[in-house]
Every structure is written in structure tokens, then in C-alpha cells.
Amino acid sequence: MHAAIPHSHGSAAAAPEHEQHPSSGHVPGAHAGFRGGEVDHRANGFDPHVILRDFDEGRTSRLPDGRTLREWTIAAAEHEIEVAPGVTFAAWAYNGRIPGPTLRATEGDRLRIRFVNGGRHPHTIHFHGIHPSAADGVAGLGAGEIPPGGETVYEFDAAPYGLHLYHCHVRPLAEHIAKGLYGTFIIDPKEPREQADEMVMVMNGFDTNFDRANEVYAANTIGFAYSDRPIRIKRNELVRVYLVNVLEYDLINSFHLHGNFFDYIPTGTSKQRSESTDTVMLCQGQRGILEMRFPYTGKYMFHAHQSEFTELGWMGFFEVTD
């Protein structure tokens, strides 16, 4: 593992610059990639490029009062994943992927989530947003912690509109989150936002040697995934990024865009931007919507503005074409 991933936590020193070999697809002179090989997305059971634009609107039906009922089944289970070439991680995952499925609803919908614990430890799902305490997914409230083999149903109305997240809320929280039990939860406003090329980026990291410090950083789990295969977008088309930070063991994460600015809407609970910028900083659980258009074609890097995070996987490119 130490030969595959440069890092500086504990007694391990960062690899010298001349020993860092860029992966295929990197811009010459840009940040280095992991040395050698590729991650087997098929064996992992998910691909970060699919996760990027995969929105799960659930199974829908109509309630007697005319509202939409949306239903999902989410299962927690142990799942070994390859987070860097040749480096596996004993993860806990919702529905076999990290991050878990991106749940999407419209404000006012009734939501019903059947949770099945297929793991060997107690787990829950805690949703950010507004709901009764019995649906909060914490010990001592409602069904509380769900034991191995057990299940429960969380049911509540979708509110408020915005960008939210869900995660396991069993102690020790740092371990249950760091192991991979989290996902994105989007509630759209009744009057929809402007049509856009939409994507989800969940900023995360992995402690591969169990020293409570991360050796791999990423958006959507696999380091350099969007560097080796840039995200293709159209010139002048509105791009909307739902950005969520669930990084454990580091106090702050960030997103920086090269060659452009974006409008930033904290928590997505408005349609008005709070600022136009090229860098935002988020603590764990913070999230926001980024909206941008690219006036020029070419490749544009995005990454954490903490250099260590970037060099350990949290970077990619937008490839803008006509």
C-alpha cells in the first residue's frame, strides 16, 4: 500500500516529486496520480462516472390526498472495495456502493425508506432535513439502532427543499461514516430550478492503514477517477454540481475550479446565489449547489485546495466541447 500511495500521515513520508508518476490522461506538469494500474470498477460494483449522474427517484405511487409517495429499500452490508490501484478497503456500504444511492424527491412528497441491516454491526440511516424525531435514525428514538438482520421503515414528508445527506448515526460515528455509510438526499423545489447538466460529487476519504488519518481522498470514492476520465460537458451549457462533504478525520475540505467561477448556493435551500467564486470550503456535513457555464472549450481542473488532498486523489477535470 505504501508503495502505491504517497502520503504524509504518521511515520510515512510523502513520495518525492520525481517519484510520482502521473496516470494516463493527466495534464503534463499537473498533480501526480497513483502509481501504476487502474481500479476495477466492475469488481467494486459501481463506477464513479455512473454515480456522478445517477439520481434515484424511488418507486412512486399516488396517495389518497393526491400527493406522491416515493419508496426505496436501502440495505447496509460489508463490502470490500478497491479505492486505489491494488489497494482494497474493508468498507460498509448502502446498497453496495459508496456513496449510497442519490435519493431524489420533490418538496411535499411522502417518503418511505425501508432499511435492512445486512451487516454484522448495528446501523441506522439518519436523514438531514425536517422530520419527526421517530424518523431521525438515532439511538433511543423510534426504532433506534437496527441490529444485524433487522429492519425498519423511516417515513416522513420531504422538507425543506435543498441539498441534504444521509448517513449512519451509530457510535462510534467516525468509524461508521469513514467506513462508507453515507449518501446524498436531494429535495427539489415545487417550482423546479433551471434545466441543467446535473451531477453529484460527494467528497470523501479512506483511512487504509487504520491510523485515523486518510491515505486516499476523492470525489465519489475513487481517487483521480475524473482525471483519468474527465467529465465531458458542453460549452455554454448550465452545469449544476450537488457538492456534499462527508470527509472524516479532517476538519475542512474544499472545492476549487480552474479557469472559471461558479455561483454558490449553500445547502441549496434557495435559488439565489450567496456568492460568485472559484473556491468554497466545507466542514463535514456541509453541502451546497454550484452552478456554472464554461465560455471556452478545453480541460479545466477542479480539486481540493489542500495540496495534500489533491496529490492523494481529490482532483479531476471538466472537458468542455462544442
C-alpha positions as CSV (number, residue, x, y, z in Angstrom):
1,M,0.0,0.0,0.0
2,H,2.8,2.4,0.9
3,A,4.4,1.8,-2.4
4,A,1.1,2.5,-4.3
5,I,0.0,5.7,-2.4
6,P,2.2,8.6,-1.4
7,H,1.1,10.0,2.0
8,S,2.5,12.0,4.9
9,H,0.4,10.8,7.9
10,G,2.2,9.2,10.8
11,S,5.7,8.0,10.1
12,A,5.1,7.7,6.3
13,A,6.7,10.5,4.3
14,A,5.2,11.8,1.1
15,A,6.8,10.4,-2.1
16,P,9.3,12.8,-3.6
17,E,8.0,14.7,-6.6
18,H,10.4,12.9,-9.1
19,E,8.9,9.5,-7.9
20,Q,5.3,10.4,-8.5
21,H,4.1,9.1,-11.9
22,P,1.1,10.8,-13.5
23,S,-1.7,8.5,-14.5
24,S,-2.8,8.4,-18.1
25,G,-5.0,11.3,-19.0
26,H,-3.2,13.8,-16.6
27,V,-2.1,17.1,-18.0
28,P,1.7,17.1,-18.1
29,G,3.0,19.1,-15.1
30,A,-0.2,18.7,-13.2
31,H,-0.7,16.9,-9.9
32,A,0.6,13.3,-9.8
33,G,-1.7,10.3,-9.8
34,F,-1.4,6.9,-8.1
35,R,1.5,4.8,-9.4
36,G,0.5,2.0,-11.8
37,G,-2.6,0.1,-12.7
38,E,-6.3,1.0,-12.7
39,V,-9.2,0.5,-10.3
40,D,-11.5,-2.4,-11.2
41,H,-14.9,-0.7,-11.1
42,R,-16.7,-3.8,-12.2
43,A,-15.4,-5.7,-9.2
44,N,-16.3,-2.8,-7.0
45,G,-19.8,-3.0,-8.3
46,F,-20.0,0.8,-9.0
47,D,-18.4,3.3,-11.3
48,P,-17.8,6.9,-10.1
49,H,-18.7,8.1,-13.6
50,V,-22.1,6.4,-13.3
51,I,-22.6,7.7,-9.7
52,L,-22.0,11.2,-11.0
53,R,-25.3,11.5,-12.8
54,D,-27.3,8.7,-11.2
55,F,-30.4,10.0,-9.4
56,D,-32.8,7.5,-7.7
57,E,-36.4,8.9,-7.6
58,G,-37.7,5.7,-6.0
59,R,-40.9,3.7,-6.7
60,T,-43.8,6.2,-7.0
61,S,-47.5,5.9,-6.4
62,R,-50.3,8.3,-5.5
63,L,-51.6,8.8,-2.0
64,P,-55.4,9.4,-1.3
65,D,-54.7,13.1,-0.8
66,G,-53.1,13.3,-4.2
67,R,-49.5,13.6,-3.1
68,T,-46.7,11.5,-4.4
69,L,-45.4,8.6,-2.3
70,R,-41.8,7.6,-3.0
71,E,-40.4,4.3,-1.7
72,W,-36.9,2.9,-1.5
73,T,-35.2,-0.1,0.0
74,I,-31.7,0.5,1.3
75,A,-29.5,-2.2,2.8
76,A,-26.3,-1.9,4.7
77,A,-23.6,-4.5,4.4
78,E,-19.9,-5.1,4.4
79,H,-18.3,-4.5,1.0
80,E,-14.7,-4.7,0.1
81,I,-13.7,-2.0,-2.4
82,E,-10.6,-1.0,-4.3
83,V,-10.1,2.7,-3.6
84,A,-6.7,3.0,-5.4
85,P,-5.0,0.6,-7.8
86,G,-4.3,-2.6,-5.9
87,V,-5.4,-1.1,-2.5
88,T,-8.6,-2.6,-1.0
89,F,-10.6,-1.2,1.8
90,A,-13.0,-3.1,4.1
91,A,-16.0,-0.8,3.7
92,W,-19.5,-0.7,4.9
93,A,-21.9,0.4,2.2
94,Y,-25.5,1.3,1.5
95,N,-26.8,-0.8,-1.5
96,G,-23.3,-2.0,-2.3
97,R,-21.9,1.4,-3.4
98,I,-20.1,4.4,-1.8
99,P,-21.6,6.9,-1.7
100,G,-25.0,5.2,-1.4
101,P,-27.8,5.9,-3.9
102,T,-28.6,9.6,-4.5
103,L,-32.3,9.8,-3.3
104,R,-34.3,12.5,-5.1
105,A,-37.8,13.8,-4.3
106,T,-39.9,17.0,-4.6
107,E,-40.8,19.1,-1.6
108,G,-44.1,17.8,-0.1
109,D,-43.7,14.3,-1.3
110,R,-44.2,11.5,1.3
111,L,-41.0,9.4,1.6
112,R,-40.9,5.8,2.8
113,I,-37.5,4.2,3.2
114,R,-37.3,0.5,4.2
115,F,-33.9,0.0,5.8
116,V,-32.4,-3.5,6.0
117,N,-29.3,-4.2,8.1
118,G,-27.3,-6.9,6.3
119,G,-24.1,-6.1,8.2
120,R,-22.6,-7.6,11.4
121,H,-22.9,-4.4,13.4
122,P,-25.9,-2.2,14.4
123,H,-26.6,0.5,11.8
124,T,-29.2,3.3,11.1
125,I,-30.0,5.9,8.5
126,H,-30.1,9.5,9.7
127,F,-31.5,12.0,7.2
128,H,-30.7,15.7,7.3
129,G,-33.8,17.8,6.9
130,I,-37.1,18.3,8.8
131,H,-38.9,15.2,10.1
132,P,-40.4,13.7,13.3
133,S,-38.0,12.5,15.9
134,A,-39.1,8.9,15.5
135,A,-37.7,9.0,11.9
136,D,-34.3,10.5,12.9
137,G,-32.3,7.3,12.9
138,V,-30.5,7.7,16.3
139,A,-30.3,5.5,19.4
140,G,-33.3,5.9,21.8
141,L,-35.7,7.4,19.2
142,G,-38.1,5.5,17.1
143,A,-36.7,2.1,16.1
144,G,-33.3,3.2,17.4
145,E,-30.3,1.2,16.3
146,I,-31.1,-1.6,13.9
147,P,-29.4,-4.9,14.9
148,P,-27.8,-7.2,12.3
149,G,-30.5,-8.9,10.4
150,G,-33.1,-6.4,11.5
151,E,-35.0,-3.8,9.5
152,T,-37.2,-0.7,10.0
153,V,-39.1,1.9,7.9
154,Y,-38.4,5.6,8.0
155,E,-41.3,7.7,6.8
156,F,-41.7,11.5,6.6
157,D,-42.5,14.4,4.3
158,A,-39.8,15.8,2.1
159,A,-38.8,19.2,3.6
160,P,-37.2,21.7,3.2
161,Y,-36.2,21.8,-0.5
162,G,-32.5,21.7,-0.9
163,L,-29.4,19.6,-0.9
164,H,-29.1,17.2,2.1
165,L,-27.4,14.0,3.0
166,Y,-28.0,10.8,4.9
167,H,-25.6,8.6,7.0
168,C,-25.4,6.0,9.7
169,H,-25.7,7.5,13.2
170,V,-24.4,4.7,15.4
171,R,-21.4,5.2,17.7
172,P,-18.5,5.5,17.1
173,L,-19.8,7.8,14.4
174,A,-16.4,8.5,13.0
175,E,-16.0,4.8,12.1
176,H,-19.5,4.3,10.7
177,I,-19.1,7.3,8.5
178,A,-15.5,6.7,7.5
179,K,-16.3,3.1,6.5
180,G,-18.7,4.4,3.8
181,L,-22.3,4.6,5.2
182,Y,-23.5,7.9,3.6
183,G,-25.2,9.3,0.6
184,T,-26.9,12.3,-1.0
185,F,-30.5,13.3,-0.5
186,I,-31.9,16.0,-2.8
187,I,-35.3,17.6,-2.4
188,D,-36.3,19.7,-5.4
189,P,-38.4,22.8,-5.1
190,K,-42.0,22.6,-6.4
191,E,-41.1,25.2,-8.9
192,P,-38.1,23.5,-10.5
193,R,-34.7,25.0,-11.0
194,E,-33.5,25.9,-14.5
195,Q,-32.7,22.8,-16.6
196,A,-29.0,21.9,-16.4
197,D,-26.5,19.1,-16.8
198,E,-26.6,17.9,-13.2
199,M,-24.1,15.8,-11.2
200,V,-23.4,14.8,-7.7
201,M,-19.9,14.9,-6.1
202,V,-19.6,13.5,-2.6
203,M,-16.2,14.5,-1.2
204,N,-14.8,11.6,0.9
205,G,-11.6,9.8,2.0
206,F,-10.3,6.5,3.2
207,D,-8.1,5.5,6.1
208,T,-6.4,2.5,4.6
209,N,-4.0,1.7,7.4
210,F,-6.4,2.4,10.3
211,D,-4.4,5.3,11.9
212,R,-7.4,7.6,11.9
213,A,-5.9,9.7,9.1
214,N,-6.8,9.3,5.4
215,E,-4.4,8.0,2.8
216,V,-6.9,8.4,-0.1
217,Y,-9.0,11.4,-0.9
218,A,-11.7,11.6,-3.6
219,A,-14.9,12.8,-5.0
220,N,-17.2,9.8,-5.2
221,T,-14.7,7.4,-3.7
222,I,-12.1,6.6,-6.3
223,G,-9.1,9.0,-6.4
224,F,-8.3,10.6,-9.7
225,A,-11.4,9.0,-11.3
226,Y,-12.3,12.2,-13.1
227,S,-8.7,13.0,-14.0
228,D,-8.1,9.7,-15.8
229,R,-11.5,10.1,-17.5
230,P,-12.5,13.8,-17.5
231,I,-16.2,14.8,-17.1
232,R,-17.4,15.8,-20.5
233,I,-19.7,18.9,-20.7
234,K,-20.9,21.3,-23.4
235,R,-19.7,24.8,-23.8
236,N,-22.2,27.5,-22.5
237,E,-24.5,24.8,-21.1
238,L,-25.5,25.3,-17.5
239,V,-23.8,22.8,-15.2
240,R,-25.1,22.2,-11.7
241,V,-23.0,20.3,-9.2
242,Y,-24.5,19.0,-5.9
243,L,-21.5,19.1,-3.7
244,V,-21.5,17.2,-0.3
245,N,-18.7,16.9,2.2
246,V,-18.6,13.7,4.3
247,L,-14.8,13.6,4.9
248,E,-13.9,12.1,8.2
249,Y,-10.6,12.7,10.2
250,D,-10.0,16.1,8.6
251,L,-11.7,19.2,9.8
252,I,-12.1,21.0,6.5
253,N,-12.5,20.1,2.8
254,S,-12.7,22.4,-0.2
255,F,-13.6,22.6,-3.9
256,H,-11.6,24.8,-6.3
257,L,-12.3,25.3,-10.0
258,H,-9.7,26.4,-12.5
259,G,-10.3,28.9,-15.3
260,N,-13.9,29.8,-14.3
261,F,-16.2,31.0,-11.5
262,F,-19.4,29.4,-10.2
263,D,-22.5,30.6,-8.4
264,Y,-22.7,29.0,-4.9
265,I,-26.0,28.3,-3.1
266,P,-25.3,27.0,0.5
267,T,-27.4,23.9,1.4
268,G,-29.4,24.5,-1.8
269,T,-32.3,26.0,0.2
270,S,-32.6,29.0,-2.1
271,K,-32.5,29.7,-5.8
272,Q,-30.3,32.8,-5.2
273,R,-26.5,32.5,-5.0
274,S,-24.7,33.7,-1.9
275,E,-21.5,34.4,-3.9
276,S,-19.7,34.0,-7.2
277,T,-16.4,32.4,-6.6
278,D,-13.9,29.7,-7.6
279,T,-13.3,28.1,-4.2
280,V,-15.6,27.0,-1.3
281,M,-14.7,25.5,2.0
282,L,-16.9,23.0,3.9
283,C,-16.8,21.1,7.2
284,Q,-18.3,17.6,7.4
285,G,-22.0,17.7,6.7
286,Q,-21.9,21.0,4.8
287,R,-23.1,21.0,1.3
288,G,-24.0,23.4,-1.5
289,I,-25.0,23.7,-5.1
290,L,-22.5,25.0,-7.7
291,E,-23.8,26.5,-11.0
292,M,-21.5,27.4,-13.8
293,R,-21.2,27.8,-17.6
294,F,-17.9,27.4,-19.5
295,P,-17.4,30.0,-22.3
296,Y,-14.4,28.3,-23.7
297,T,-13.6,24.8,-24.7
298,G,-10.7,22.8,-23.2
299,K,-9.8,21.0,-20.0
300,Y,-10.5,22.7,-16.6
301,M,-9.1,21.2,-13.4
302,F,-11.1,21.0,-10.2
303,H,-9.7,19.8,-6.9
304,A,-9.4,20.4,-3.2
305,H,-7.3,23.5,-2.4
306,Q,-5.4,21.5,0.3
307,S,-2.4,20.3,-1.7
308,E,-2.1,17.0,0.2
309,F,-5.8,16.1,-0.6
310,T,-5.2,16.8,-4.3
311,E,-2.0,14.8,-4.5
312,L,-3.7,11.9,-2.8
313,G,-6.6,11.7,-5.2
314,W,-9.1,14.6,-4.9
315,M,-8.8,16.1,-8.3
316,G,-10.3,15.8,-11.8
317,F,-11.0,17.7,-15.0
318,F,-14.0,19.0,-16.9
319,E,-13.6,18.6,-20.6
320,V,-15.6,21.3,-22.4
321,T,-16.5,20.7,-26.0
322,D,-18.8,22.3,-28.6
